[in-house]
Amino acid sequence: MTLWSGRFTTSMNEALWNLSESYSFDAVLYAHDIQGSKAHVQGLAHAGLLSADECQQLLETLDVIAQEFRDGTFARSAADEDIHMAIERRATELAGAVGAKIHTARSRNDQVATTLRLFTRDALTRIANSVLELVDALSDVGQRHAGAYLPGYTHLQRAQPVLLTHHLNAHCFALLRDVDRLLDARERLNVSPLGAGAIAGTSLAIDPRFTAGLLGFREPFANSMDATSDRDFVAESLFAIALLGVHLSRMGEELVLWTTSEFNFATLGDDFTTGSSMLPQKKNSDVAELARGKSGRLVGNLTGLLVTLKGLPLAYNRDLQEDKEPLFDSVHQVLLVTTALAGAYGSLHFNADVTAAAANDDLLVAIDVAERLVEEGVPFRQAHEQAGQLVGRAVREGVSLAAVVAGDATYERFNDLFVSGAALRRRRSPGASGPEAAGEQANRLAETIAQLRGRLNA
């Protein structure tokens, strides 16, 4: 018998039960449901709907249930359709008639919405912390290889030399935007639905502001229909996670390239690589490939929920049960990826000699030739044309650009541009990739991290 069976004369058909039950996946919400239920019990006592003794008995009962879950001794009843009904059923078993009062002035609609917001708030906090740990891992790579540089790429073609720290900081700033979005989503969801009831509130004298305060919510809901039907916070969280996944995928793709024999820019530790069941020589960067692969799953979870939400009438509909598995999966998967990538970067060895040789490709100095001409007063478009002609000669004659410049009396004064590392040092505008700009960028990165940590821990 379910907790809502009074109106019915027959039990639920097995086919409907199999479709309807959600305990198999929403049991992970037990701690947050108990947290919400304890606040609700205190709210009932605050409203005079429970005595002080009844309130205490129920709080102790909920603590017992929580311990049963932690111990692995909680036994699901055949009638437990979801985690919320399972906890209420067990509370009634343990506390008798007092336990039967726990659902006073509450619907599963506002109960589920409250529980899911509590879970999501904690999940976003965990993800943001994990991303900041990944940022720390990237910074550590740069510190271990101070002064190292490599070619920066556009269209996956060598473009200009960049410091390794500059390259890694580009990932860091993208990840910090992800943290910013996660915290924005956490702030917007921090509104309590508890007290909204099924759709229209209740005639009983409850105080949603009181329970919102107990649960650490910024404020209670303003509209009961919106409170029970809103899943914007799930969609927004899935978007923030999906975009984070896209950035993690880009990092994975880069590690795949860097660790190939063709690039040979880096190697990962044996503890973050795998072998082949057939080929003895293989050392595969599976951690990077899985980081890349998981992004499609994260985007799919977001897309699936948006399609589910599309066109639902107000207010609560059972379709909303489909919000949980995508959220649970995305939270779990992205934490796996951020943790594994942080470890992978911790194991990374950067082959600075190889990358410096690639970055000193003299064709990458063509822009410096053009900019030196600009400094002498030549309009940039003309300077670009002249530098391009020099490149064309080098390519056609099969010689280096440095040789072409050195052998041309018109341009031989630019020989100093081809000294190893000179092109990197000339990248000195604010935010640029050279050593002169690195200090200010490091300060801005540190300030951003400190600001986000402050928000995270607020």
C-alpha positions as CSV (number, residue, x, y, z in Angstrom):
1,M,0.0,0.0,0.0
2,T,1.3,3.5,-1.0
3,L,1.0,6.5,1.2
4,W,-1.5,8.0,-1.2
5,S,-3.8,4.9,-1.7
6,G,-6.9,6.1,0.2
7,R,-8.8,7.2,-2.9
8,F,-8.1,3.9,-4.8
9,T,-9.7,0.5,-4.7
10,T,-6.9,-1.5,-6.5
11,S,-3.2,-1.4,-6.3
12,M,-0.9,0.0,-9.0
13,N,-0.4,-2.2,-12.0
14,E,3.1,-3.7,-12.1
15,A,3.8,-2.1,-15.5
16,L,2.9,1.3,-14.1
17,W,4.9,0.7,-11.0
18,N,8.0,-0.1,-13.0
19,L,7.5,3.0,-15.0
20,S,6.7,5.2,-12.0
21,E,9.1,4.2,-9.3
22,S,12.2,6.3,-8.8
23,Y,13.7,5.0,-5.6
24,S,16.2,3.0,-7.7
25,F,17.9,6.3,-8.6
26,D,16.7,9.0,-6.2
27,A,17.8,7.1,-3.1
28,V,21.0,9.2,-3.3
29,L,18.9,12.1,-2.1
30,Y,18.3,10.6,1.3
31,A,20.5,13.0,3.2
32,H,19.1,16.1,1.6
33,D,15.5,14.8,2.0
34,I,16.1,14.2,5.7
35,Q,17.7,17.7,6.0
36,G,14.5,19.2,4.4
37,S,12.2,17.1,6.5
38,K,14.0,18.2,9.7
39,A,13.5,21.8,8.8
40,H,9.8,21.1,8.0
41,V,9.3,19.4,11.3
42,Q,10.8,22.4,13.1
43,G,8.6,24.6,11.0
44,L,5.5,22.7,12.1
45,A,6.5,23.1,15.7
46,H,7.1,26.8,15.0
47,A,3.6,27.1,13.6
48,G,2.1,25.3,16.6
49,L,1.1,22.2,14.6
50,L,3.5,20.0,16.6
51,S,4.3,20.0,20.3
52,A,7.9,20.4,21.4
53,D,8.0,16.8,22.4
54,E,6.6,15.7,19.1
55,C,9.1,17.8,17.3
56,Q,12.0,16.3,19.2
57,Q,10.7,12.8,18.7
58,L,10.5,13.3,14.9
59,L,14.0,14.9,14.8
60,E,15.4,12.0,16.6
61,T,13.6,9.6,14.4
62,L,15.0,11.3,11.3
63,D,18.4,11.0,12.7
64,V,17.9,7.3,13.2
65,I,16.8,6.9,9.6
66,A,19.8,8.9,8.4
67,Q,22.1,6.5,10.4
68,E,20.4,3.5,8.8
69,F,21.2,4.9,5.4
70,R,24.8,5.5,6.4
71,D,25.2,2.1,7.9
72,G,23.5,0.4,4.9
73,T,20.8,-1.1,7.1
74,F,17.8,0.9,5.7
75,A,15.4,-1.6,4.2
76,R,13.2,-0.5,1.3
77,S,9.6,-1.6,1.5
78,A,7.9,-3.0,-1.5
79,A,5.6,0.1,-1.4
80,D,8.4,2.7,-1.4
81,E,7.8,4.5,-4.7
82,D,10.6,7.0,-4.1
83,I,13.1,8.1,-1.4
84,H,10.6,10.6,0.0
85,M,7.9,8.1,0.7
86,A,10.4,5.6,2.0
87,I,11.6,8.0,4.6
88,E,8.1,9.0,5.6
89,R,7.0,5.4,5.8
90,R,10.0,4.5,8.0
91,A,9.4,7.6,10.2
92,T,5.8,6.4,10.8
93,E,7.1,2.9,11.6
94,L,9.5,4.2,14.2
95,A,7.4,7.1,15.7
96,G,3.8,5.8,15.2
97,A,1.1,8.4,15.2
98,V,3.6,11.2,15.6
99,G,5.4,9.9,12.5
100,A,2.2,10.2,10.6
101,K,2.2,14.0,11.2
102,I,5.5,14.6,9.4
103,H,3.8,15.3,6.0
104,T,1.4,17.9,7.5
105,A,1.3,21.0,5.3
106,R,3.6,19.5,2.8
107,S,3.2,17.8,-0.6
108,R,5.7,15.7,-2.4
109,N,5.8,18.5,-5.0
110,D,7.4,21.1,-2.7
111,Q,9.3,18.3,-0.8
112,V,11.0,17.0,-4.0
113,A,11.7,20.6,-5.2
114,T,13.3,21.4,-1.8
115,T,15.3,18.2,-1.7
116,L,16.6,18.7,-5.2
117,R,17.6,22.3,-4.6
118,L,19.6,21.2,-1.5
119,F,21.3,18.5,-3.5
120,T,22.1,20.8,-6.4
121,R,23.4,23.5,-4.2
122,D,25.8,21.1,-2.6
123,A,26.7,19.5,-6.0
124,L,27.6,22.9,-7.6
125,T,29.8,23.6,-4.6
126,R,31.6,20.3,-4.9
127,I,32.1,20.8,-8.7
128,A,33.4,24.4,-8.2
129,N,35.9,23.2,-5.6
130,S,37.1,20.4,-7.9
131,V,37.5,22.9,-10.8
132,L,39.6,25.2,-8.6
133,E,41.8,22.2,-7.7
134,L,42.3,21.6,-11.5
135,V,43.3,25.2,-11.9
136,D,45.8,24.7,-9.1
137,A,47.2,21.6,-11.0
138,L,47.6,23.6,-14.2
139,S,49.4,26.4,-12.3
140,D,51.7,23.8,-10.8
141,V,52.7,22.5,-14.3
142,G,53.7,26.1,-15.3
143,Q,55.7,26.5,-12.1
144,R,57.5,23.2,-12.6
145,H,58.5,24.3,-16.1
146,A,59.1,28.0,-15.6
147,G,60.3,29.8,-18.7
148,A,59.2,27.0,-21.1
149,Y,57.5,28.0,-24.3
150,L,55.9,26.4,-27.3
151,P,54.1,27.4,-30.5
152,G,50.6,28.8,-30.1
153,Y,48.3,27.4,-32.8
154,T,45.4,28.8,-34.8
155,H,43.7,26.4,-37.2
156,L,46.1,23.8,-35.7
157,Q,48.9,25.5,-37.6
158,R,51.8,27.1,-35.8
159,A,51.1,30.8,-35.3
160,Q,53.2,32.5,-32.6
161,P,55.4,31.5,-29.7
162,V,53.8,31.6,-26.2
163,L,55.0,30.9,-22.7
164,L,53.7,27.6,-21.4
165,T,52.3,29.5,-18.4
166,H,50.4,31.7,-20.8
167,H,49.0,28.7,-22.6
168,L,47.9,27.0,-19.4
169,N,46.5,30.3,-18.0
170,A,44.2,30.4,-21.0
171,H,42.7,27.2,-19.8
172,C,42.6,28.5,-16.2
173,F,40.6,31.6,-17.2
174,A,38.1,29.5,-19.1
175,L,37.7,27.2,-16.1
176,L,37.3,30.2,-13.7
177,R,34.5,31.4,-15.9
178,D,33.0,28.0,-15.4
179,V,33.3,28.4,-11.6
180,D,31.7,31.8,-11.9
181,R,28.7,30.3,-13.8
182,L,28.4,27.5,-11.2
183,L,28.3,30.0,-8.4
184,D,25.8,32.2,-10.3
185,A,23.6,29.1,-10.7
186,R,24.0,28.2,-7.0
187,E,22.9,31.7,-6.0
188,R,19.9,31.8,-8.3
189,L,18.7,28.4,-7.0
190,N,19.0,29.4,-3.4
191,V,15.3,29.9,-2.9
192,S,13.2,27.6,-0.8
193,P,10.1,25.9,-2.3
194,L,9.2,24.4,1.1
195,G,5.6,25.4,2.1
196,A,4.3,25.8,-1.5
197,G,2.4,22.5,-1.1
198,A,1.1,20.7,-4.1
199,I,0.3,23.9,-6.1
200,A,-1.5,26.5,-4.0
201,G,0.0,26.5,-0.5
202,T,-2.0,25.5,2.5
203,S,-4.6,26.8,4.9
204,L,-2.4,25.9,7.9
205,A,-0.3,28.6,9.5
206,I,3.1,27.7,8.4
207,D,6.0,30.2,7.9
208,P,8.1,29.4,4.8
209,R,10.5,32.1,5.7
210,F,11.3,30.3,9.0
211,T,12.1,27.0,7.2
212,A,14.0,28.8,4.5
213,G,16.3,30.2,7.1
214,L,16.9,26.9,8.7
215,L,18.0,25.4,5.4
216,G,20.3,28.3,4.5
217,F,18.2,29.5,1.6
218,R,18.4,33.2,0.7
219,E,14.6,33.6,0.8
220,P,11.4,31.6,0.4
221,F,9.4,31.2,-2.8
222,A,7.2,34.1,-4.0
223,N,4.7,32.0,-6.0
224,S,3.6,28.5,-5.0
225,M,2.9,27.3,-8.6
226,D,6.3,28.5,-9.8
227,A,8.0,27.0,-6.7
228,T,6.8,23.5,-7.4
229,S,7.1,23.5,-11.2
230,D,10.4,25.3,-11.7
231,R,13.3,23.3,-12.9
232,D,15.3,26.3,-14.3
233,F,17.9,25.6,-11.7
234,V,18.5,22.1,-13.0
235,A,18.7,23.2,-16.6
236,E,21.0,26.1,-15.7
237,S,23.2,23.7,-13.6
238,L,23.4,21.2,-16.5
239,F,24.3,24.1,-18.9
240,A,27.1,25.2,-16.6
241,I,28.4,21.6,-16.3
242,A,28.0,21.0,-20.1
243,L,30.1,24.1,-20.9
244,L,32.6,23.1,-18.3
245,G,32.7,19.7,-20.1
246,V,33.4,21.4,-23.4
247,H,36.4,23.2,-21.9
248,L,37.6,19.9,-20.3
249,S,37.2,18.2,-23.7
250,R,39.4,20.8,-25.3
251,M,42.1,20.2,-22.7
252,G,41.7,16.5,-23.3
253,E,42.2,16.9,-27.0
254,E,45.3,19.0,-26.4
255,L,46.8,16.3,-24.1
256,V,46.1,13.7,-26.8
257,L,48.0,15.7,-29.3
258,W,50.9,16.7,-27.0
259,T,51.6,13.2,-26.0
260,T,51.7,11.7,-29.5
261,S,55.1,10.8,-30.9
262,E,54.5,13.3,-33.7
263,F,54.2,16.2,-31.2
264,N,56.2,14.8,-28.3
265,F,55.5,18.0,-26.3
266,A,54.7,16.1,-23.1
267,T,54.4,12.7,-21.5
268,L,51.9,11.6,-18.8
269,G,52.9,9.4,-15.8
270,D,52.4,5.7,-16.0
271,D,49.7,6.0,-13.4
272,F,47.6,8.1,-15.7
273,T,48.0,6.2,-18.9
274,T,47.0,2.7,-20.1
275,G,48.5,0.0,-22.4
276,S,47.2,-2.1,-25.2
277,S,45.9,-5.7,-24.9
278,M,47.8,-6.5,-28.1
279,L,50.5,-4.0,-28.7
280,P,53.2,-4.1,-26.1
281,Q,54.7,-0.7,-26.9
282,K,51.6,1.4,-26.5
283,K,51.2,4.1,-23.8
284,N,47.7,5.6,-24.3
285,S,46.5,8.9,-22.9
286,D,43.0,7.4,-22.1
287,V,42.4,9.9,-19.4
288,A,42.5,12.7,-22.0
289,E,40.3,10.7,-24.4
290,L,37.7,10.0,-21.8
291,A,37.7,13.7,-20.7
292,R,37.0,14.5,-24.4
293,G,34.4,11.8,-24.7
294,K,32.4,12.7,-21.6
295,S,31.5,16.1,-23.0
296,G,29.0,14.6,-25.4
297,R,27.3,12.9,-22.5
298,L,27.1,16.2,-20.6
299,V,25.7,18.1,-23.5
300,G,23.2,15.3,-24.1
301,N,21.9,15.5,-20.5
302,L,21.3,19.2,-20.9
303,T,19.5,18.7,-24.2
304,G,17.4,15.9,-22.9
305,L,16.1,17.9,-20.0
306,L,15.3,21.0,-22.1
307,V,13.2,18.8,-24.4
308,T,11.4,17.3,-21.4
309,L,10.6,20.8,-20.0
310,K,9.5,22.2,-23.4
311,G,5.7,22.7,-23.4
312,L,4.8,21.5,-19.9
313,P,1.7,23.2,-18.5
314,L,1.7,24.7,-15.1
315,A,2.2,23.5,-12.5
316,Y,3.8,20.2,-11.4
317,N,3.8,17.3,-13.9
318,R,5.3,13.8,-13.5
319,D,7.5,14.5,-16.4
320,L,9.6,16.4,-14.0
321,Q,10.8,13.2,-12.5
322,E,13.1,13.0,-15.5
323,D,15.1,15.9,-14.1
324,K,17.1,13.8,-11.7
325,E,19.0,11.1,-13.6
326,P,20.5,13.7,-16.1
327,L,21.5,15.9,-13.1
328,F,22.9,13.0,-11.0
329,D,24.8,11.7,-14.0
330,S,26.3,15.0,-15.1
331,V,27.4,15.8,-11.5
332,H,29.0,12.3,-11.1
333,Q,30.7,12.3,-14.5
334,V,32.1,15.9,-14.4
335,L,33.6,15.2,-11.0
336,L,35.3,12.1,-12.3
337,V,36.8,14.1,-15.2
338,T,38.0,17.1,-13.2
339,T,39.6,14.9,-10.5
340,A,41.3,12.6,-13.1
341,L,42.6,15.6,-15.2
342,A,44.0,17.2,-12.1
343,G,45.9,14.1,-11.4
344,A,47.0,13.7,-15.0
345,Y,48.5,17.2,-15.1
346,G,50.2,16.5,-11.8
347,S,51.9,13.6,-13.5
348,L,52.8,15.5,-16.7
349,H,56.4,16.1,-17.9
350,F,56.7,18.8,-20.4
351,N,59.5,18.4,-23.0
352,A,60.6,22.0,-23.1
353,D,63.5,21.4,-25.5
354,V,61.1,20.0,-28.1
355,T,58.6,22.7,-27.7
356,A,61.2,25.5,-27.8
357,A,62.6,24.1,-31.1
358,A,59.1,24.1,-32.6
359,A,58.4,27.6,-31.3
360,N,61.7,28.9,-32.8
361,D,60.4,28.0,-36.3
362,D,61.6,31.1,-38.1
363,L,58.4,31.4,-40.1
364,L,56.8,32.5,-36.8
365,V,59.0,35.6,-37.0
366,A,57.2,36.9,-40.1
367,I,54.8,39.0,-38.0
368,D,57.8,40.5,-36.2
369,V,59.3,41.5,-39.5
370,A,56.0,43.2,-40.4
371,E,55.7,44.9,-37.0
372,R,59.3,46.2,-37.2
373,L,58.4,47.8,-40.5
374,V,55.4,49.3,-38.9
375,E,57.6,50.8,-36.2
376,E,59.6,52.4,-39.0
377,G,56.5,54.0,-40.4
378,V,55.4,51.5,-43.1
379,P,51.5,51.1,-43.2
380,F,50.7,47.7,-41.8
381,R,49.0,46.3,-44.9
382,Q,52.1,47.1,-46.9
383,A,54.4,45.7,-44.2
384,H,52.2,42.5,-44.2
385,E,52.7,42.2,-48.0
386,Q,56.4,42.6,-47.8
387,A,56.8,40.0,-45.0
388,G,54.5,37.7,-47.0
389,Q,56.7,38.0,-50.0
390,L,59.8,37.1,-47.9
391,V,57.9,34.0,-46.6
392,G,57.0,33.1,-50.2
393,R,60.6,33.3,-51.3
394,A,61.7,31.1,-48.4
395,V,59.1,28.4,-49.3
396,R,59.8,28.4,-53.0
397,E,63.6,28.3,-52.6
398,G,63.4,25.7,-49.8
399,V,65.5,27.8,-47.4
400,S,64.8,29.4,-44.0
401,L,63.1,32.7,-43.7
402,A,66.2,33.8,-41.6
403,A,68.4,33.0,-44.6
404,V,66.2,35.0,-47.0
405,V,66.3,38.0,-44.6
406,A,70.0,37.7,-44.0
407,G,70.7,37.6,-47.7
408,D,68.6,40.6,-48.6
409,A,70.3,44.0,-48.1
410,T,66.8,45.6,-47.7
411,Y,66.0,43.5,-44.7
412,E,69.2,42.2,-43.2
413,R,68.9,44.7,-40.4
414,F,66.1,42.4,-39.0
415,N,68.5,39.5,-38.3
416,D,68.2,40.1,-34.6
417,L,64.6,39.0,-34.8
418,F,65.6,35.4,-35.4
419,V,67.7,35.0,-32.3
420,S,66.2,32.1,-30.3
421,G,63.4,33.3,-28.1
422,A,63.4,36.8,-29.5
423,A,59.9,36.5,-31.0
424,L,58.5,35.4,-27.6
425,R,60.1,38.3,-25.8
426,R,58.6,40.8,-28.2
427,R,55.1,39.7,-27.2
428,R,54.8,42.4,-24.6
429,S,51.4,44.1,-24.9
430,P,49.1,43.7,-21.9
431,G,47.7,40.2,-21.8
432,A,50.2,39.0,-24.4
433,S,52.2,35.7,-24.3
434,G,55.7,37.1,-23.5
435,P,57.6,37.4,-20.2
436,E,56.9,41.1,-19.7
437,A,53.2,40.6,-19.6
438,A,53.3,37.5,-17.5
439,G,53.4,39.2,-14.1
440,E,50.3,41.3,-14.5
441,Q,48.4,38.2,-15.9
442,A,49.5,36.1,-12.9
443,N,48.2,38.8,-10.6
444,R,44.9,38.9,-12.3
445,L,44.6,35.1,-12.2
446,A,45.4,35.1,-8.5
447,E,42.9,37.9,-7.8
448,T,40.2,36.0,-9.7
449,I,40.8,32.8,-7.9
450,A,40.7,34.5,-4.5
451,Q,37.5,36.3,-5.4
452,L,35.9,33.0,-6.5
453,R,37.1,31.2,-3.4
454,G,35.5,33.9,-1.3
455,R,32.2,33.5,-3.1
456,L,32.4,29.7,-2.9
457,N,32.9,29.7,0.9
458,A,30.4,32.5,1.7
